[in-house]
């Protein structure tokens, strides 16, 4: 097929690669514009932009798709279909209607659960046992279109958003290739009204750990916010991000360090901290962290 690809972050890159590998003609790649990053605040292309250039593809990054000029350029590509995955702009109806077979979205949840911006984070933070990928026919509403294909996967007891993100990205890449291969034989499944939830964008204000909460809630927060923005607390006057954890045995005052393995008491139960990051430092496994930062039982977060 002649495909317009629309995506921006690292999550989208395996999908672009899979479409190229499957032999589809990529008419153009749309992504968000380069933005200032790093110490020098120089414009840095997005992960999709960088990979598309390596693949020798035509890259476009309009600030908006609402102008007649942008819409005319999109329509002029004369595509069979557009594949959209974490693009970052709302598509006007005229864009949705331009490709002969419309626009397909790869969404990282089992719709209608977790429509919206942060489905991977929210699934872990809510304690869901399962999530997955849906290939959805796009329409004007927020992730409301009929689903063409879906595939579920269990969420591991210690899995972080980073780990689940990578697994779902590869699942999405495989599933969209299957969807395009069998597109004419797929039956759209209209999403039910029951079970709709919204995965609102993560707010940094959610990241501070409240050790008075249950160990289950704290563990989900840590894993769901890893690596970004990273759940954090203060220890010895320093801010420390916690990037991996697991449930543990133990009781004590909320925030109390219970042993040399960084088991921390919560409102009920305890969590064992496995990976941490001090301000201005790189992420470290627990053993390395403890060699450079003295923590003893009885200390408190």
C-alpha contacts under 8 A as a table, 3 or more apart, distances in Angstrom:
res1	aa1	res2	aa2	distance
1	X	24	X	5.20
1	X	25	X	6.05
1	X	80	X	6.10
1	X	81	X	7.47
2	X	24	X	6.24
2	X	25	X	4.74
2	X	26	X	5.98
2	X	27	X	6.08
2	X	79	X	5.16
2	X	80	X	5.19
2	X	81	X	6.75
3	X	24	X	6.77
3	X	25	X	5.96
3	X	26	X	4.91
3	X	27	X	5.63
3	X	28	X	7.50
3	X	79	X	5.63
3	X	80	X	6.07
3	X	81	X	5.21
3	X	82	X	5.43
3	X	83	X	6.96
4	X	26	X	5.87
4	X	27	X	5.37
4	X	28	X	5.23
4	X	29	X	6.09
4	X	30	X	7.54
4	X	79	X	6.39
4	X	81	X	6.47
4	X	82	X	4.51
4	X	83	X	6.28
5	X	16	X	7.04
5	X	26	X	6.89
5	X	27	X	7.88
5	X	28	X	6.40
5	X	29	X	4.82
5	X	30	X	6.12
5	X	82	X	5.80
5	X	83	X	5.03
5	X	84	X	6.17
6	X	29	X	5.85
6	X	30	X	4.59
6	X	31	X	5.86
6	X	82	X	7.23
6	X	83	X	6.08
6	X	84	X	4.64
6	X	85	X	6.35
6	X	86	X	7.81
6	X	87	X	5.51
7	X	12	X	5.55
7	X	13	X	7.85
7	X	29	X	7.75
7	X	30	X	6.43
7	X	31	X	5.24
7	X	32	X	7.81
7	X	48	X	6.54
7	X	84	X	5.92
7	X	85	X	5.00
7	X	86	X	5.22
7	X	87	X	3.87
7	X	88	X	7.44
8	X	11	X	7.95
8	X	12	X	6.29
8	X	13	X	7.96
8	X	30	X	7.86
8	X	31	X	4.82
8	X	32	X	5.84
8	X	46	X	6.02
8	X	47	X	6.46
8	X	48	X	5.16
8	X	49	X	7.21
8	X	85	X	7.78
8	X	86	X	6.16
8	X	87	X	5.08
8	X	88	X	7.08
9	X	12	X	5.68
9	X	13	X	7.15
9	X	46	X	6.31
9	X	47	X	5.44
9	X	48	X	6.14
9	X	86	X	6.88
9	X	87	X	7.74
10	X	13	X	5.36
10	X	14	X	7.94
10	X	47	X	5.37
10	X	48	X	6.74
11	X	14	X	6.99
11	X	15	X	8.00
11	X	86	X	7.49
11	X	165	X	7.03
11	X	166	X	7.06
11	X	169	X	5.42
12	X	15	X	5.43
12	X	16	X	6.61
12	X	48	X	6.71
12	X	85	X	5.85
12	X	86	X	6.59
12	X	169	X	6.93
13	X	16	X	5.24
13	X	17	X	6.31
13	X	47	X	6.93
13	X	48	X	5.51
13	X	51	X	7.11
14	X	17	X	5.01
14	X	18	X	6.03
14	X	169	X	6.57
14	X	170	X	6.26
14	X	173	X	5.89
15	X	18	X	5.08
15	X	19	X	6.28
15	X	169	X	7.25
15	X	170	X	7.38
15	X	172	X	6.69
15	X	173	X	4.14
15	X	174	X	7.69
15	X	176	X	7.69
16	X	19	X	5.25
16	X	20	X	6.38
16	X	48	X	7.91
16	X	173	X	7.66
17	X	20	X	5.22
17	X	21	X	6.07
18	X	21	X	4.95
18	X	22	X	6.02
18	X	173	X	5.77
18	X	174	X	7.09
18	X	177	X	7.05
19	X	22	X	5.12
19	X	23	X	6.61
19	X	24	X	5.74
19	X	173	X	7.72
19	X	177	X	6.52
20	X	23	X	5.31
20	X	24	X	5.64
20	X	25	X	7.14
20	X	26	X	7.20
21	X	24	X	7.62
22	X	177	X	7.02
26	X	29	X	7.18
26	X	57	X	7.23
27	X	58	X	7.30
27	X	77	X	6.44
27	X	79	X	6.89
28	X	57	X	6.61
28	X	58	X	4.94
28	X	59	X	5.95
28	X	60	X	7.11
28	X	77	X	7.73
29	X	49	X	7.77
29	X	52	X	7.05
29	X	57	X	6.94
29	X	58	X	6.01
29	X	59	X	4.76
29	X	60	X	6.04
30	X	59	X	5.99
30	X	60	X	4.87
30	X	61	X	5.57
30	X	62	X	7.86
30	X	87	X	7.83
31	X	46	X	7.49
31	X	48	X	6.82
31	X	49	X	6.53
31	X	59	X	7.56
31	X	60	X	6.53
31	X	61	X	5.08
31	X	62	X	7.88
31	X	87	X	6.12
31	X	88	X	7.89
32	X	46	X	6.94
32	X	61	X	5.25
32	X	62	X	7.22
32	X	63	X	7.28
32	X	87	X	7.11
32	X	88	X	6.93
33	X	45	X	6.91
33	X	46	X	7.31
33	X	61	X	4.92
33	X	62	X	6.89
33	X	63	X	6.92
34	X	43	X	5.35
34	X	44	X	4.97
34	X	45	X	4.22
34	X	46	X	6.01
35	X	42	X	7.48
35	X	43	X	4.62
35	X	44	X	5.42
35	X	45	X	6.81
35	X	46	X	7.94
36	X	41	X	4.53
36	X	42	X	4.75
36	X	43	X	4.11
36	X	44	X	5.94
37	X	40	X	7.13
37	X	41	X	4.59
37	X	42	X	5.75
37	X	43	X	6.23
37	X	44	X	6.04
38	X	41	X	5.21
38	X	42	X	6.99
45	X	49	X	5.72
45	X	50	X	5.99
46	X	49	X	5.09
46	X	50	X	6.21
47	X	50	X	5.22
47	X	51	X	6.22
48	X	51	X	5.19
48	X	52	X	5.94
49	X	52	X	5.18
49	X	53	X	6.28
49	X	59	X	6.59
50	X	53	X	5.33
50	X	54	X	6.48
51	X	54	X	5.02
51	X	55	X	6.29
52	X	55	X	4.98
52	X	56	X	6.23
52	X	57	X	5.26
52	X	58	X	7.43
52	X	59	X	6.80
53	X	56	X	4.98
53	X	57	X	5.73
53	X	58	X	7.49
53	X	59	X	7.21
54	X	57	X	7.69
62	X	65	X	6.75
62	X	70	X	7.24
64	X	67	X	6.88
64	X	70	X	7.48
64	X	89	X	7.49
65	X	70	X	5.45
65	X	71	X	6.13
65	X	89	X	7.96
65	X	91	X	6.89
65	X	92	X	7.10
65	X	95	X	7.71
66	X	70	X	6.94
66	X	71	X	6.86
66	X	92	X	6.65
67	X	70	X	5.36
67	X	71	X	6.25
68	X	71	X	5.09
68	X	72	X	5.92
69	X	72	X	5.13
69	X	73	X	6.25
70	X	73	X	5.21
70	X	74	X	6.22
71	X	74	X	5.07
71	X	75	X	6.18
71	X	94	X	7.27
71	X	95	X	6.47
72	X	75	X	5.17
72	X	76	X	6.04
73	X	76	X	5.09
73	X	77	X	6.77
74	X	77	X	5.63
74	X	78	X	7.91
74	X	95	X	7.26
74	X	98	X	7.52
75	X	78	X	5.83
75	X	79	X	7.70
75	X	95	X	7.52
75	X	98	X	5.42
75	X	99	X	7.19
78	X	98	X	7.84
78	X	99	X	6.60
78	X	100	X	7.82
79	X	82	X	7.15
79	X	98	X	7.84
79	X	99	X	5.03
79	X	100	X	6.58
80	X	99	X	5.23
80	X	100	X	4.85
80	X	101	X	5.68
80	X	102	X	7.65
81	X	99	X	4.91
81	X	100	X	6.15
81	X	101	X	5.11
81	X	102	X	5.43
81	X	103	X	5.75
81	X	104	X	7.50
82	X	99	X	6.47
82	X	102	X	6.51
82	X	103	X	4.55
82	X	104	X	6.15
83	X	103	X	5.89
83	X	104	X	4.97
83	X	105	X	5.98
83	X	106	X	7.63
84	X	87	X	6.30
84	X	103	X	7.01
84	X	104	X	5.99
84	X	105	X	4.66
84	X	106	X	6.37
85	X	105	X	5.73
85	X	106	X	5.14
85	X	107	X	6.92
86	X	106	X	7.97
91	X	95	X	6.01
91	X	96	X	6.45
91	X	140	X	7.70
92	X	95	X	5.39
92	X	96	X	6.46
92	X	140	X	7.29
93	X	96	X	4.92
93	X	97	X	6.10
93	X	139	X	7.57
93	X	140	X	6.40
94	X	97	X	5.18
94	X	98	X	6.19
95	X	98	X	5.20
95	X	99	X	7.81
96	X	99	X	7.16
96	X	102	X	5.81
96	X	103	X	5.76
96	X	138	X	7.12
96	X	139	X	7.06
97	X	100	X	7.51
97	X	102	X	5.64
97	X	103	X	7.74
98	X	102	X	6.71
99	X	102	X	4.90
99	X	103	X	6.96
102	X	137	X	7.45
102	X	138	X	7.53
103	X	137	X	6.14
103	X	138	X	5.56
104	X	135	X	6.55
104	X	136	X	5.52
104	X	137	X	4.77
104	X	138	X	5.65
105	X	134	X	7.97
105	X	135	X	5.75
105	X	136	X	5.11
105	X	137	X	6.37
105	X	138	X	6.15
106	X	133	X	6.84
106	X	134	X	5.90
106	X	135	X	4.88
106	X	136	X	6.48
106	X	172	X	6.34
106	X	176	X	7.40
107	X	133	X	5.70
107	X	134	X	5.27
107	X	135	X	6.52
107	X	136	X	7.35
107	X	143	X	7.99
107	X	172	X	7.96
108	X	119	X	6.24
108	X	120	X	6.62
108	X	131	X	7.62
108	X	132	X	5.90
108	X	133	X	4.72
108	X	134	X	6.61
108	X	168	X	6.59
108	X	172	X	7.81
109	X	113	X	6.63
109	X	114	X	6.09
109	X	115	X	7.55
109	X	119	X	6.01
109	X	120	X	7.15
109	X	131	X	5.33
109	X	132	X	4.85
109	X	133	X	5.28
109	X	134	X	6.50
110	X	113	X	5.74
110	X	114	X	7.39
110	X	131	X	5.71
110	X	132	X	5.35
110	X	133	X	6.12
110	X	134	X	6.13
110	X	150	X	7.11
110	X	151	X	7.85
110	X	152	X	7.06
111	X	114	X	6.52
111	X	115	X	6.67
111	X	134	X	6.81
111	X	147	X	7.94
111	X	191	X	7.12
111	X	196	X	7.61
112	X	115	X	6.28
112	X	143	X	7.98
112	X	144	X	7.52
112	X	191	X	6.13
112	X	192	X	7.03
112	X	193	X	7.78
112	X	194	X	7.97
112	X	195	X	6.18
112	X	196	X	4.81
112	X	197	X	6.77
113	X	195	X	6.03
113	X	196	X	5.09
113	X	197	X	4.91
113	X	198	X	7.07
114	X	118	X	7.77
114	X	119	X	5.14
114	X	122	X	7.34
114	X	123	X	7.43
114	X	196	X	7.10
114	X	197	X	4.95
114	X	198	X	4.76
114	X	199	X	4.84
115	X	119	X	6.77
115	X	142	X	6.95
115	X	143	X	5.58
115	X	144	X	7.82
115	X	196	X	7.47
115	X	197	X	6.26
115	X	198	X	4.81
115	X	199	X	5.70
116	X	119	X	6.60
116	X	142	X	6.67
116	X	143	X	6.75
116	X	198	X	5.63
116	X	199	X	4.91
116	X	200	X	6.12
116	X	201	X	7.71
117	X	199	X	5.77
117	X	200	X	5.75
117	X	201	X	5.27
118	X	121	X	5.61
118	X	122	X	6.19
118	X	199	X	5.04
118	X	200	X	6.02
118	X	201	X	5.46
118	X	202	X	6.73
119	X	122	X	5.19
119	X	123	X	6.01
119	X	199	X	5.15
120	X	123	X	5.32
120	X	124	X	6.60
120	X	161	X	6.20
120	X	164	X	7.24
120	X	165	X	6.77
120	X	224	X	7.69
121	X	124	X	5.55
121	X	125	X	6.17
121	X	161	X	5.77
121	X	202	X	7.94
121	X	224	X	4.75
121	X	225	X	6.35
122	X	125	X	4.98
122	X	126	X	5.89
122	X	199	X	5.88
122	X	224	X	6.93
123	X	126	X	5.30
123	X	127	X	6.35
123	X	128	X	5.34
123	X	131	X	6.99
123	X	224	X	7.83
124	X	127	X	5.14
124	X	128	X	6.01
124	X	155	X	7.62
124	X	160	X	7.61
124	X	161	X	7.16
124	X	220	X	6.04
124	X	221	X	7.84
124	X	223	X	7.05
124	X	224	X	5.09
125	X	128	X	7.79
125	X	217	X	7.60
125	X	220	X	4.75
125	X	221	X	5.41
125	X	223	X	7.54
125	X	224	X	5.12
126	X	220	X	7.28
127	X	220	X	6.62
128	X	131	X	7.21
128	X	155	X	7.28
129	X	154	X	5.86
129	X	155	X	5.48
129	X	156	X	7.90
130	X	152	X	6.67
130	X	153	X	5.60
130	X	154	X	4.33
130	X	155	X	5.29
131	X	152	X	5.61
131	X	153	X	5.59
131	X	154	X	6.44
131	X	155	X	6.79
132	X	150	X	7.21
132	X	151	X	5.49
132	X	152	X	4.07
132	X	153	X	5.33
132	X	168	X	6.76
133	X	150	X	5.58
133	X	151	X	5.41
133	X	152	X	6.52
133	X	168	X	6.72
133	X	171	X	6.96
133	X	172	X	6.03
133	X	175	X	7.99
134	X	147	X	6.42
134	X	148	X	7.48
134	X	149	X	5.79
134	X	150	X	4.36
134	X	151	X	6.69
134	X	172	X	7.88
135	X	147	X	5.80
135	X	148	X	5.57
135	X	149	X	5.14
135	X	150	X	6.27
135	X	175	X	7.51
135	X	176	X	6.79
135	X	179	X	7.53
136	X	143	X	7.84
136	X	145	X	5.92
136	X	146	X	5.68
136	X	147	X	4.30
136	X	148	X	5.68
136	X	149	X	7.32
137	X	145	X	5.32
137	X	146	X	5.56
137	X	147	X	6.28
137	X	148	X	6.97
137	X	188	X	7.74
138	X	143	X	7.21
138	X	144	X	7.55
138	X	145	X	5.16
138	X	146	X	7.60
139	X	142	X	7.93
139	X	143	X	7.74
139	X	144	X	6.92
139	X	145	X	5.40
140	X	144	X	7.94
141	X	144	X	5.33
141	X	145	X	7.28
144	X	191	X	6.91
145	X	190	X	6.97
145	X	191	X	7.07
146	X	188	X	5.30
146	X	189	X	5.05
146	X	190	X	4.31
146	X	191	X	5.78
147	X	150	X	7.22
147	X	188	X	5.49
147	X	189	X	4.97
147	X	190	X	6.42
147	X	191	X	6.97
148	X	179	X	7.53
148	X	186	X	6.09
148	X	187	X	6.15
148	X	188	X	4.84
148	X	189	X	6.20
149	X	175	X	7.59
149	X	179	X	6.91
149	X	186	X	7.86
151	X	175	X	7.93
155	X	159	X	6.63
155	X	164	X	7.47
156	X	159	X	4.85
157	X	246	X	7.83
158	X	223	X	7.32
158	X	244	X	7.72
158	X	245	X	6.91
158	X	246	X	5.94
159	X	163	X	6.16
159	X	164	X	6.55
159	X	223	X	6.62
160	X	163	X	5.28
160	X	164	X	6.21
160	X	222	X	7.98
160	X	223	X	4.34
160	X	224	X	5.82
160	X	225	X	7.69
160	X	226	X	5.91
160	X	227	X	7.93
160	X	244	X	6.95
161	X	164	X	5.13
161	X	165	X	5.71
161	X	223	X	6.24
161	X	224	X	5.20
161	X	225	X	6.61
161	X	226	X	5.65
161	X	227	X	7.10
162	X	165	X	5.06
162	X	166	X	6.46
162	X	226	X	6.24
162	X	227	X	6.16
163	X	166	X	5.41
163	X	167	X	6.53
164	X	167	X	5.13
164	X	168	X	6.08
165	X	168	X	5.30
165	X	169	X	6.08
166	X	169	X	5.12
166	X	170	X	6.48
167	X	170	X	5.40
167	X	171	X	6.27
168	X	171	X	4.85
168	X	172	X	5.97
169	X	172	X	5.13
169	X	173	X	6.29
170	X	173	X	5.08
170	X	174	X	6.36
171	X	174	X	5.25
171	X	175	X	6.05
172	X	175	X	5.07
172	X	176	X	6.05
173	X	176	X	5.58
173	X	177	X	6.60
174	X	177	X	5.44
174	X	178	X	6.52
175	X	178	X	5.06
175	X	179	X	6.11
176	X	179	X	4.83
176	X	180	X	6.14
177	X	180	X	5.31
177	X	181	X	6.21
178	X	181	X	5.11
178	X	182	X	6.32
179	X	182	X	5.36
179	X	183	X	5.37
179	X	186	X	7.75
180	X	183	X	4.88
182	X	185	X	5.54
182	X	186	X	6.49
183	X	186	X	5.42
192	X	195	X	7.39
192	X	196	X	7.89
193	X	196	X	6.28
202	X	206	X	7.32
203	X	206	X	5.63
203	X	207	X	7.63
204	X	207	X	5.41
204	X	229	X	6.35
205	X	208	X	6.70
206	X	231	X	7.92
207	X	221	X	7.71
207	X	225	X	7.14
207	X	229	X	6.82
207	X	230	X	6.30
207	X	231	X	4.38
207	X	232	X	6.06
208	X	231	X	5.68
208	X	232	X	5.03
208	X	233	X	5.96
209	X	218	X	6.89
209	X	221	X	7.78
209	X	231	X	6.17
209	X	232	X	5.78
209	X	233	X	5.72
210	X	213	X	5.91
210	X	218	X	7.42
211	X	214	X	7.50
211	X	215	X	7.97
211	X	218	X	7.03
211	X	254	X	5.17
211	X	255	X	5.23
211	X	265	X	7.38
211	X	266	X	4.86
211	X	267	X	6.16
212	X	254	X	5.36
212	X	255	X	7.60
212	X	266	X	5.49
212	X	267	X	4.05
212	X	268	X	7.68
213	X	217	X	6.32
213	X	218	X	6.48
213	X	266	X	6.16
213	X	267	X	4.96
213	X	268	X	7.18
214	X	217	X	5.28
214	X	218	X	6.31
214	X	266	X	5.72
214	X	267	X	5.04
214	X	268	X	4.87
214	X	269	X	6.48
214	X	270	X	7.91
215	X	218	X	5.09
215	X	219	X	5.96
215	X	247	X	6.70
215	X	265	X	7.68
215	X	266	X	5.38
215	X	267	X	6.99
215	X	268	X	6.02
215	X	269	X	5.13
215	X	270	X	5.09
215	X	271	X	5.85
216	X	219	X	5.25
216	X	220	X	6.23
216	X	247	X	6.97
216	X	269	X	7.95
217	X	220	X	5.20
217	X	221	X	6.19
218	X	221	X	5.06
218	X	222	X	6.20
218	X	266	X	7.78
218	X	271	X	7.68
219	X	222	X	5.19
219	X	223	X	6.22
219	X	245	X	6.12
219	X	246	X	6.25
219	X	247	X	6.70
219	X	271	X	6.54
220	X	223	X	5.26
220	X	224	X	5.70
221	X	224	X	5.10
221	X	225	X	6.00
221	X	231	X	6.76
222	X	225	X	5.51
222	X	226	X	6.28
222	X	230	X	7.06
222	X	231	X	5.25
222	X	242	X	6.29
222	X	243	X	6.11
222	X	244	X	6.37
222	X	245	X	6.79
223	X	226	X	5.30
223	X	243	X	6.55
223	X	244	X	5.78
223	X	245	X	6.82
225	X	228	X	5.52
225	X	229	X	5.89
225	X	230	X	4.97
225	X	231	X	5.85
225	X	243	X	7.67
226	X	229	X	6.78
226	X	230	X	4.99
226	X	231	X	7.10
226	X	242	X	7.82
226	X	243	X	5.06
226	X	244	X	7.15
227	X	230	X	5.23
227	X	243	X	6.09
230	X	241	X	5.75
230	X	242	X	6.53
230	X	243	X	6.24
231	X	241	X	5.58
231	X	242	X	5.64
231	X	243	X	7.01
232	X	239	X	6.71
232	X	240	X	5.46
232	X	241	X	4.11
232	X	242	X	5.77
233	X	239	X	5.76
233	X	240	X	5.52
233	X	241	X	6.53
233	X	242	X	7.85
233	X	301	X	6.33
234	X	237	X	5.92
234	X	238	X	5.26
234	X	239	X	4.42
234	X	240	X	5.78
234	X	301	X	5.52
235	X	238	X	5.33
235	X	239	X	6.47
235	X	240	X	6.79
235	X	300	X	6.67
235	X	301	X	4.89
236	X	301	X	7.79
238	X	278	X	7.37
238	X	279	X	7.48
239	X	278	X	6.35
239	X	279	X	6.21
240	X	276	X	6.75
240	X	277	X	5.63
240	X	278	X	4.67
240	X	279	X	6.51
241	X	276	X	5.57
241	X	277	X	5.00
241	X	278	X	6.38
241	X	279	X	7.92
242	X	245	X	7.58
242	X	273	X	6.93
242	X	274	X	7.88
242	X	275	X	6.08
242	X	276	X	4.54
242	X	277	X	6.50
243	X	274	X	7.48
243	X	275	X	5.24
243	X	276	X	5.57
243	X	277	X	7.50
243	X	283	X	7.94
244	X	273	X	6.23
244	X	274	X	5.13
244	X	275	X	4.96
244	X	276	X	7.28
245	X	271	X	6.50
245	X	272	X	5.48
245	X	273	X	4.52
245	X	274	X	5.07
245	X	275	X	7.11
246	X	271	X	5.61
246	X	272	X	5.35
246	X	273	X	6.85
246	X	274	X	7.56
247	X	269	X	7.96
247	X	270	X	6.23
247	X	271	X	4.52
247	X	272	X	6.13
248	X	263	X	6.95
248	X	269	X	7.20
248	X	270	X	5.23
248	X	271	X	4.94
248	X	272	X	5.72
249	X	269	X	6.46
249	X	270	X	5.91
249	X	271	X	7.66
250	X	258	X	7.35
250	X	263	X	7.66
250	X	264	X	7.99
250	X	265	X	6.56
250	X	269	X	5.84
250	X	270	X	5.44
251	X	258	X	7.93
251	X	265	X	5.52
251	X	266	X	7.43
251	X	268	X	6.95
251	X	269	X	5.68
251	X	270	X	6.43
252	X	256	X	6.33
252	X	258	X	7.29
252	X	265	X	5.20
252	X	266	X	7.35
253	X	256	X	5.45
253	X	265	X	6.12
253	X	266	X	7.09
253	X	267	X	7.46
254	X	264	X	7.78
254	X	265	X	5.17
254	X	266	X	4.52
254	X	267	X	5.36
255	X	264	X	5.83
255	X	265	X	5.36
255	X	266	X	5.98
255	X	300	X	5.28
255	X	301	X	4.74
256	X	264	X	5.52
256	X	265	X	5.30
256	X	266	X	7.87
256	X	297	X	7.65
256	X	298	X	5.98
256	X	299	X	5.93
256	X	300	X	4.37
256	X	301	X	6.34
257	X	262	X	6.14
257	X	263	X	5.94
257	X	264	X	4.74
257	X	265	X	6.65
257	X	296	X	6.93
257	X	297	X	4.93
257	X	298	X	5.35
257	X	299	X	5.34
257	X	300	X	5.72
257	X	301	X	7.51
258	X	262	X	6.96
258	X	263	X	5.43
258	X	264	X	5.77
258	X	265	X	6.75
258	X	297	X	5.03
258	X	298	X	6.36
259	X	262	X	5.89
259	X	263	X	5.83
259	X	296	X	7.02
259	X	297	X	4.91
260	X	263	X	7.47
260	X	295	X	7.64
260	X	296	X	6.32
260	X	297	X	6.42
261	X	272	X	7.03
261	X	273	X	7.76
261	X	286	X	7.87
262	X	272	X	5.71
262	X	273	X	5.64
262	X	274	X	7.93
262	X	286	X	7.78
263	X	270	X	6.48
263	X	271	X	5.54
263	X	272	X	4.20
263	X	273	X	6.40
264	X	270	X	5.39
264	X	271	X	5.38
264	X	272	X	6.21
264	X	273	X	7.54
265	X	268	X	7.31
265	X	269	X	6.23
265	X	270	X	4.37
265	X	271	X	6.71
266	X	269	X	5.61
266	X	270	X	5.17
266	X	271	X	7.36
273	X	276	X	7.42
273	X	286	X	6.94
274	X	285	X	6.01
274	X	286	X	5.04
275	X	283	X	6.87
275	X	284	X	5.60
275	X	285	X	4.36
275	X	286	X	5.16
275	X	289	X	7.94
276	X	283	X	5.65
276	X	284	X	5.45
276	X	285	X	6.40
276	X	286	X	6.55
276	X	289	X	6.85
277	X	281	X	6.24
277	X	282	X	5.96
277	X	283	X	4.42
277	X	284	X	6.04
277	X	289	X	7.82
278	X	281	X	5.33
278	X	282	X	7.30
278	X	283	X	7.53
284	X	287	X	7.96
284	X	288	X	5.96
284	X	289	X	5.56
285	X	288	X	5.55
285	X	289	X	6.13
286	X	289	X	5.02
286	X	290	X	6.14
287	X	290	X	5.32
287	X	291	X	6.52
288	X	291	X	5.25
288	X	292	X	6.85
289	X	292	X	5.53
289	X	293	X	6.11
290	X	293	X	4.99
290	X	294	X	6.01
290	X	295	X	6.75
291	X	294	X	7.05
295	X	299	X	6.75
296	X	299	X	5.86
